[in-house]
Amino acid sequence: GVGDKLTLPLAPLVAAFGVAVPQLSGRGLGHTGGTLDKLESIPGWRADLSNEELFAQLAEVGAVICAAGAGLAPADKKLMTDIDDARELARTMVALGTDSGVATTALLTDMNTPLGLAIGNANEVRESVEVLAGGGPSDVVELTVALAREMLALAGQPDADVEAALRDGRAMDTWRAMIRAQDGDPDAPMPAPRETHTVTADRDGVLAEQQALPFGIAAWRLGAGRARAQDPVQHAAGIDLHAKPGDPVTAGQPLFTLLADEPSRFERALAALDGAWRIADADTAAASGPLIRERITG
């Protein structure tokens, strides 16, 4: 799995080809992010739609991301950290979809390293907009394109030129229409953190490790997540990464920046990151594996 980070660019990208994309999402709890939390960092955007509004937006825009009912996906709270468990879950979900008459495919992807360069809410929206504008981090683009191809092939468009829709502005146009349809302002400035703290490399070498789970916990402690369902989130809080595993680094080079509204949050966030990243000598750093591990079909 890739969490919910890819939902933001994926829905408008696929909808740009005339395929309806309804996405019912939730809010984050603990270190897990929530698609709605990210979108609610856009001024004016609202998550709660009536069924009539949902279907009207699908007909007019082609994509909608909105709040789901409380009992829709209780299994979302159970995380799969073992590849065999993830494979079993994927096969079960593909089988359930296929048995229900829905063409279904699952991709098992690497989640050991943070995806992209942004961890949080507002900064992940900015990153998604960069992807929709034809840029963005290469790993986010790779998985967005791969998933879009799968979805479009299942919808009867196996030859759709996904990259072209990112280059020529079609995906961005759909994104802007999708945000406006839910009262959001796609041109409004995104929330910015009041405080930042940058961690730098202590020596020359290669960034050999960057563990996803501790970085997720750190972002939560910075205010990007919530401990209880009723807690608010700080939309500008999170982490901006400046290097990824495999990148050469030099002593003093910024590795990542913590974002928060209160500087008191930095200490606990840094504690979560103790031992979560490592710089190795260039000749001992192992190459990273493929992003997509397996493709499972019905």
DRENDO-1510 file (C-alpha; in Angstrom, 1 decimal, always signed):
<recs>
REC; n; res; u; v; w
REC; 1; GLY; +0.0; +0.0; +0.0 .
REC; 2; VAL; +1.0; +3.7; -0.3 .
REC; 3; GLY; -1.3; +5.2; +2.3 .
REC; 4; ASP; -3.6; +8.0; +1.1 .
REC; 5; LYS; -0.9; +10.3; -0.3 .
REC; 6; LEU; -1.6; +9.3; -3.9 .
REC; 7; THR; -5.4; +9.9; -3.7 .
REC; 8; LEU; -5.0; +13.6; -4.2 .
REC; 9; PRO; -3.3; +13.5; -7.7 .
REC; 10; LEU; -4.7; +10.2; -8.7 .
REC; 11; ALA; -8.5; +11.1; -8.6 .
REC; 12; PRO; -8.3; +14.1; -10.9 .
REC; 13; LEU; -5.7; +12.4; -13.2 .
REC; 14; VAL; -8.0; +9.4; -13.9 .
REC; 15; ALA; -11.1; +11.6; -14.1 .
REC; 16; ALA; -9.4; +13.7; -16.8 .
REC; 17; PHE; -10.0; +10.7; -19.1 .
REC; 18; GLY; -13.7; +10.7; -18.5 .
REC; 19; VAL; -13.7; +7.9; -15.9 .
REC; 20; ALA; -15.8; +8.7; -12.8 .
REC; 21; VAL; -13.7; +8.5; -9.6 .
REC; 22; PRO; -15.7; +8.6; -6.4 .
REC; 23; GLN; -13.4; +8.5; -3.3 .
REC; 24; LEU; -14.9; +8.1; +0.2 .
REC; 25; SER; -12.1; +9.0; +2.7 .
REC; 26; GLY; -11.5; +9.6; +6.4 .
REC; 27; ARG; -9.4; +11.6; +8.8 .
REC; 28; GLY; -6.2; +10.6; +10.3 .
REC; 29; LEU; -5.8; +9.0; +13.8 .
REC; 30; GLY; -2.4; +8.6; +15.4 .
REC; 31; HIS; +0.5; +8.6; +13.0 .
REC; 32; THR; -1.7; +7.7; +10.0 .
REC; 33; GLY; -2.6; +10.6; +7.8 .
REC; 34; GLY; -6.1; +11.3; +6.5 .
REC; 35; THR; -7.0; +12.5; +3.1 .
REC; 36; LEU; -9.7; +14.8; +4.5 .
REC; 37; ASP; -7.2; +16.4; +6.8 .
REC; 38; LYS; -5.0; +17.2; +3.9 .
REC; 39; LEU; -7.8; +18.6; +1.8 .
REC; 40; GLU; -9.2; +20.6; +4.7 .
REC; 41; SER; -6.0; +22.6; +4.7 .
REC; 42; ILE; -7.3; +24.2; +1.5 .
REC; 43; PRO; -9.3; +27.3; +2.5 .
REC; 44; GLY; -13.1; +26.8; +2.2 .
REC; 45; TRP; -12.9; +23.1; +1.2 .
REC; 46; ARG; -15.6; +21.0; +2.8 .
REC; 47; ALA; -15.7; +17.2; +3.2 .
REC; 48; ASP; -19.3; +16.5; +3.9 .
REC; 49; LEU; -21.5; +16.1; +0.9 .
REC; 50; SER; -25.1; +14.9; +0.5 .
REC; 51; ASN; -25.7; +12.0; -1.9 .
REC; 52; GLU; -27.2; +14.5; -4.3 .
REC; 53; GLU; -24.1; +16.7; -4.2 .
REC; 54; LEU; -21.8; +13.7; -4.6 .
REC; 55; PHE; -23.6; +12.4; -7.7 .
REC; 56; ALA; -23.9; +15.9; -9.2 .
REC; 57; GLN; -20.2; +16.5; -8.8 .
REC; 58; LEU; -19.4; +13.1; -10.3 .
REC; 59; ALA; -21.5; +14.0; -13.4 .
REC; 60; GLU; -20.0; +17.5; -13.8 .
REC; 61; VAL; -16.4; +17.2; -12.7 .
REC; 62; GLY; -15.8; +13.4; -12.8 .
REC; 63; ALA; -14.0; +13.2; -9.4 .
REC; 64; VAL; -15.1; +13.6; -5.8 .
REC; 65; ILE; -13.3; +13.0; -2.5 .
REC; 66; CYS; -15.6; +13.3; +0.5 .
REC; 67; ALA; -16.3; +12.0; +3.9 .
REC; 68; ALA; -17.4; +8.4; +4.3 .
REC; 69; GLY; -19.8; +7.0; +6.9 .
REC; 70; ALA; -18.4; +6.0; +10.3 .
REC; 71; GLY; -18.8; +2.3; +9.8 .
REC; 72; LEU; -17.6; +1.9; +6.2 .
REC; 73; ALA; -14.1; +0.7; +6.7 .
REC; 74; PRO; -13.3; -0.5; +10.2 .
REC; 75; ALA; -10.3; -2.6; +8.9 .
REC; 76; ASP; -8.5; +0.7; +8.0 .
REC; 77; LYS; -7.4; +0.9; +11.6 .
REC; 78; LYS; -5.5; -2.3; +11.3 .
REC; 79; LEU; -2.1; -1.8; +9.6 .
REC; 80; MET; -0.4; -4.5; +7.6 .
REC; 81; THR; +3.4; -4.5; +8.3 .
REC; 82; ASP; +4.3; -7.9; +7.0 .
REC; 83; ILE; +4.6; -8.7; +3.3 .
REC; 84; ASP; +2.8; -12.0; +3.6 .
REC; 85; ASP; -0.1; -10.5; +5.5 .
REC; 86; ALA; -0.3; -7.6; +2.9 .
REC; 87; ARG; -0.3; -10.2; +0.1 .
REC; 88; GLU; -3.1; -12.1; +1.7 .
REC; 89; LEU; -5.1; -9.0; +2.3 .
REC; 90; ALA; -4.6; -7.9; -1.3 .
REC; 91; ARG; -5.7; -11.3; -2.7 .
REC; 92; THR; -8.8; -11.2; -0.5 .
REC; 93; MET; -9.8; -7.7; -1.6 .
REC; 94; VAL; -9.2; -8.6; -5.3 .
REC; 95; ALA; -11.3; -11.7; -4.8 .
REC; 96; LEU; -14.1; -9.8; -3.1 .
REC; 97; GLY; -14.1; -7.2; -5.9 .
REC; 98; THR; -14.1; -9.8; -8.6 .
REC; 99; ASP; -16.8; -11.8; -7.0 .
REC; 100; SER; -18.9; -8.7; -6.8 .
REC; 101; GLY; -18.6; -8.1; -10.5 .
REC; 102; VAL; -16.0; -5.3; -10.2 .
REC; 103; ALA; -12.7; -5.7; -12.1 .
REC; 104; THR; -10.1; -5.4; -9.4 .
REC; 105; THR; -6.3; -5.2; -9.3 .
REC; 106; ALA; -4.0; -4.6; -6.3 .
REC; 107; LEU; -0.4; -3.4; -6.3 .
REC; 108; LEU; +1.9; -4.2; -3.3 .
REC; 109; THR; +4.3; -1.2; -2.9 .
REC; 110; ASP; +7.2; -0.4; -0.6 .
REC; 111; MET; +6.2; +1.6; +2.4 .
REC; 112; ASN; +9.4; +1.3; +4.4 .
REC; 113; THR; +10.6; +4.8; +3.3 .
REC; 114; PRO; +8.4; +7.9; +3.2 .
REC; 115; LEU; +6.9; +8.5; -0.2 .
REC; 116; GLY; +7.7; +11.8; -1.7 .
REC; 117; LEU; +9.3; +14.8; +0.1 .
REC; 118; ALA; +6.3; +16.0; +2.2 .
REC; 119; ILE; +4.8; +14.5; +5.4 .
REC; 120; GLY; +1.8; +16.3; +6.8 .
REC; 121; ASN; -1.3; +18.1; +5.4 .
REC; 122; ALA; -0.8; +21.4; +3.6 .
REC; 123; ASN; +2.7; +20.4; +2.4 .
REC; 124; GLU; +1.3; +17.1; +0.9 .
REC; 125; VAL; -1.3; +19.1; -0.9 .
REC; 126; ARG; +1.4; +21.4; -2.4 .
REC; 127; GLU; +3.3; +18.3; -3.4 .
REC; 128; SER; +0.2; +16.8; -5.1 .
REC; 129; VAL; -0.3; +20.1; -7.0 .
REC; 130; GLU; +3.3; +19.9; -8.2 .
REC; 131; VAL; +2.7; +16.4; -9.6 .
REC; 132; LEU; -0.5; +17.5; -11.3 .
REC; 133; ALA; +1.5; +20.4; -12.8 .
REC; 134; GLY; +3.9; +17.9; -14.4 .
REC; 135; GLY; +6.6; +18.0; -11.7 .
REC; 136; GLY; +6.9; +16.6; -8.2 .
REC; 137; PRO; +9.0; +13.9; -6.6 .
REC; 138; SER; +9.9; +11.0; -9.0 .
REC; 139; ASP; +8.6; +8.2; -6.7 .
REC; 140; VAL; +5.2; +9.9; -6.2 .
REC; 141; VAL; +4.9; +10.4; -10.0 .
REC; 142; GLU; +5.9; +6.8; -10.7 .
REC; 143; LEU; +3.2; +5.3; -8.4 .
REC; 144; THR; +0.6; +7.9; -9.5 .
REC; 145; VAL; +1.1; +7.0; -13.1 .
REC; 146; ALA; +1.2; +3.2; -12.4 .
REC; 147; LEU; -2.0; +3.3; -10.4 .
REC; 148; ALA; -3.7; +5.6; -13.0 .
REC; 149; ARG; -2.8; +3.1; -15.8 .
REC; 150; GLU; -4.3; +0.2; -13.8 .
REC; 151; MET; -7.5; +2.1; -13.1 .
REC; 152; LEU; -7.9; +3.2; -16.7 .
REC; 153; ALA; -7.1; -0.2; -18.1 .
REC; 154; LEU; -9.8; -1.7; -15.8 .
REC; 155; ALA; -12.2; +1.0; -17.2 .
REC; 156; GLY; -11.5; +0.0; -20.8 .
REC; 157; GLN; -8.7; +2.5; -21.6 .
REC; 158; PRO; -5.5; +0.4; -21.6 .
REC; 159; ASP; -3.7; +2.8; -24.0 .
REC; 160; ALA; -4.5; +6.1; -22.2 .
REC; 161; ASP; -1.5; +8.4; -22.2 .
REC; 162; VAL; -1.3; +9.2; -18.5 .
REC; 163; GLU; +1.9; +11.3; -18.7 .
REC; 164; ALA; +0.4; +13.5; -21.4 .
REC; 165; ALA; -2.5; +14.4; -19.1 .
REC; 166; LEU; +0.0; +15.6; -16.5 .
REC; 167; ARG; +2.0; +17.6; -19.0 .
REC; 168; ASP; -0.8; +19.3; -20.9 .
REC; 169; GLY; -2.8; +20.6; -17.9 .
REC; 170; ARG; -5.9; +18.3; -18.2 .
REC; 171; ALA; -5.3; +16.7; -14.8 .
REC; 172; MET; -4.7; +20.1; -13.2 .
REC; 173; ASP; -7.9; +21.5; -14.7 .
REC; 174; THR; -9.8; +18.6; -13.2 .
REC; 175; TRP; -8.1; +19.1; -9.8 .
REC; 176; ARG; -9.1; +22.8; -9.7 .
REC; 177; ALA; -12.7; +22.0; -10.7 .
REC; 178; MET; -12.9; +19.3; -8.0 .
REC; 179; ILE; -11.7; +21.7; -5.3 .
REC; 180; ARG; -14.0; +24.5; -6.4 .
REC; 181; ALA; -17.0; +22.1; -6.5 .
REC; 182; GLN; -16.5; +21.6; -2.7 .
REC; 183; ASP; -16.2; +25.3; -2.0 .
REC; 184; GLY; -12.4; +25.3; -1.8 .
REC; 185; ASP; -10.2; +28.0; -3.4 .
REC; 186; PRO; -7.4; +26.3; -5.4 .
REC; 187; ASP; -5.6; +29.6; -5.7 .
REC; 188; ALA; -5.6; +30.5; -1.9 .
REC; 189; PRO; -2.2; +30.5; +0.0 .
REC; 190; MET; -1.8; +27.3; +1.9 .
REC; 191; PRO; -1.2; +27.4; +5.7 .
REC; 192; ALA; +2.4; +28.0; +6.7 .
REC; 193; PRO; +4.1; +26.8; +10.0 .
REC; 194; ARG; +5.0; +29.4; +12.6 .
REC; 195; GLU; +8.2; +27.5; +13.6 .
REC; 196; THR; +10.7; +25.3; +11.8 .
REC; 197; HIS; +13.7; +23.2; +12.9 .
REC; 198; THR; +16.2; +21.7; +10.3 .
REC; 199; VAL; +18.3; +18.6; +10.9 .
REC; 200; THR; +21.6; +18.5; +9.0 .
REC; 201; ALA; +24.0; +15.7; +8.0 .
REC; 202; ASP; +26.7; +15.1; +10.6 .
REC; 203; ARG; +29.1; +13.7; +7.9 .
REC; 204; ASP; +29.7; +13.1; +4.2 .
REC; 205; GLY; +28.3; +9.9; +2.7 .
REC; 206; VAL; +25.0; +8.5; +1.4 .
REC; 207; LEU; +21.7; +8.6; +3.1 .
REC; 208; ALA; +21.2; +4.9; +3.6 .
REC; 209; GLU; +18.1; +4.7; +5.7 .
REC; 210; GLN; +14.9; +6.7; +6.3 .
REC; 211; GLN; +12.3; +4.8; +8.2 .
REC; 212; ALA; +8.7; +5.6; +7.3 .
REC; 213; LEU; +7.0; +4.8; +10.6 .
REC; 214; PRO; +9.1; +7.0; +12.9 .
REC; 215; PHE; +8.8; +9.9; +10.5 .
REC; 216; GLY; +5.0; +9.4; +10.6 .
REC; 217; ILE; +5.0; +9.4; +14.4 .
REC; 218; ALA; +7.2; +12.5; +14.4 .
REC; 219; ALA; +4.8; +14.3; +12.1 .
REC; 220; TRP; +1.9; +13.3; +14.4 .
REC; 221; ARG; +3.8; +14.7; +17.4 .
REC; 222; LEU; +4.4; +18.0; +15.5 .
REC; 223; GLY; +0.6; +18.4; +15.2 .
REC; 224; ALA; -0.1; +16.9; +11.7 .
REC; 225; GLY; -2.1; +14.0; +13.3 .
REC; 226; ARG; -4.5; +13.5; +16.2 .
REC; 227; ALA; -4.5; +11.3; +19.3 .
REC; 228; ARG; -8.3; +11.2; +19.6 .
REC; 229; ALA; -10.9; +11.4; +16.8 .
REC; 230; GLN; -12.2; +14.7; +18.2 .
REC; 231; ASP; -8.8; +16.4; +18.3 .
REC; 232; PRO; -8.0; +19.1; +15.7 .
REC; 233; VAL; -5.0; +18.9; +13.5 .
REC; 234; GLN; -2.5; +21.7; +12.6 .
REC; 235; HIS; -2.6; +21.9; +8.9 .
REC; 236; ALA; +0.8; +23.5; +8.5 .
REC; 237; ALA; +2.6; +20.9; +10.7 .
REC; 238; GLY; +4.7; +18.1; +9.4 .
REC; 239; ILE; +8.1; +17.3; +7.9 .
REC; 240; ASP; +9.7; +18.4; +4.6 .
REC; 241; LEU; +12.4; +16.0; +3.4 .
REC; 242; HIS; +15.4; +17.4; +1.6 .
REC; 243; ALA; +17.1; +14.0; +0.8 .
REC; 244; LYS; +16.0; +10.4; +0.1 .
REC; 245; PRO; +17.7; +7.1; +0.6 .
REC; 246; GLY; +20.4; +6.7; -2.0 .
REC; 247; ASP; +21.2; +10.4; -2.2 .
REC; 248; PRO; +24.8; +11.6; -1.6 .
REC; 249; VAL; +25.0; +14.1; +1.3 .
REC; 250; THR; +27.7; +16.3; +2.7 .
REC; 251; ALA; +28.3; +17.4; +6.3 .
REC; 252; GLY; +26.0; +20.3; +7.2 .
REC; 253; GLN; +23.6; +19.6; +4.4 .
REC; 254; PRO; +19.9; +19.8; +5.4 .
REC; 255; LEU; +18.3; +16.4; +5.6 .
REC; 256; PHE; +14.8; +17.3; +6.8 .
REC; 257; THR; +12.9; +20.2; +8.3 .
REC; 258; LEU; +10.3; +19.9; +11.1 .
REC; 259; LEU; +7.3; +22.1; +10.8 .
REC; 260; ALA; +5.1; +23.1; +13.8 .
REC; 261; ASP; +3.1; +26.0; +15.3 .
REC; 262; GLU; +4.7; +25.5; +18.7 .
REC; 263; PRO; +8.4; +25.0; +19.2 .
REC; 264; SER; +7.7; +22.9; +22.2 .
REC; 265; ARG; +6.7; +20.1; +19.9 .
REC; 266; PHE; +10.2; +19.7; +18.3 .
REC; 267; GLU; +11.8; +17.7; +21.2 .
REC; 268; ARG; +9.3; +14.8; +21.2 .
REC; 269; ALA; +9.4; +14.7; +17.4 .
REC; 270; LEU; +13.1; +14.5; +17.4 .
REC; 271; ALA; +12.9; +11.7; +20.0 .
REC; 272; ALA; +10.7; +9.7; +17.6 .
REC; 273; LEU; +13.4; +10.1; +14.9 .
REC; 274; ASP; +16.3; +8.9; +17.0 .
REC; 275; GLY; +17.9; +6.1; +15.0 .
REC; 276; ALA; +15.3; +6.4; +12.1 .
REC; 277; TRP; +17.8; +7.7; +9.6 .
REC; 278; ARG; +21.4; +6.7; +8.8 .
REC; 279; ILE; +24.3; +8.0; +6.7 .
REC; 280; ALA; +26.7; +5.3; +5.3 .
REC; 281; ASP; +29.9; +5.4; +3.3 .
REC; 282; ALA; +29.2; +5.5; -0.4 .
REC; 283; ASP; +30.8; +2.1; -1.0 .
REC; 284; THR; +28.6; +0.3; +1.7 .
REC; 285; ALA; +25.2; +1.8; +1.0 .
REC; 286; ALA; +22.8; -0.7; -0.4 .
REC; 287; ALA; +20.6; +0.1; -3.4 .
REC; 288; SER; +16.9; +0.5; -2.8 .
REC; 289; GLY; +14.5; -2.0; -4.2 .
REC; 290; PRO; +11.6; -1.4; -6.6 .
REC; 291; LEU; +8.6; +0.7; -5.5 .
REC; 292; ILE; +6.1; -1.8; -6.8 .
REC; 293; ARG; +6.7; -5.3; -5.4 .
REC; 294; GLU; +3.8; -7.3; -6.9 .
REC; 295; ARG; +0.7; -6.9; -9.0 .
REC; 296; ILE; -2.2; -9.1; -8.0 .
REC; 297; THR; -5.2; -9.7; -10.3 .
REC; 298; GLY; -8.4; -11.7; -10.1 .
</recs>
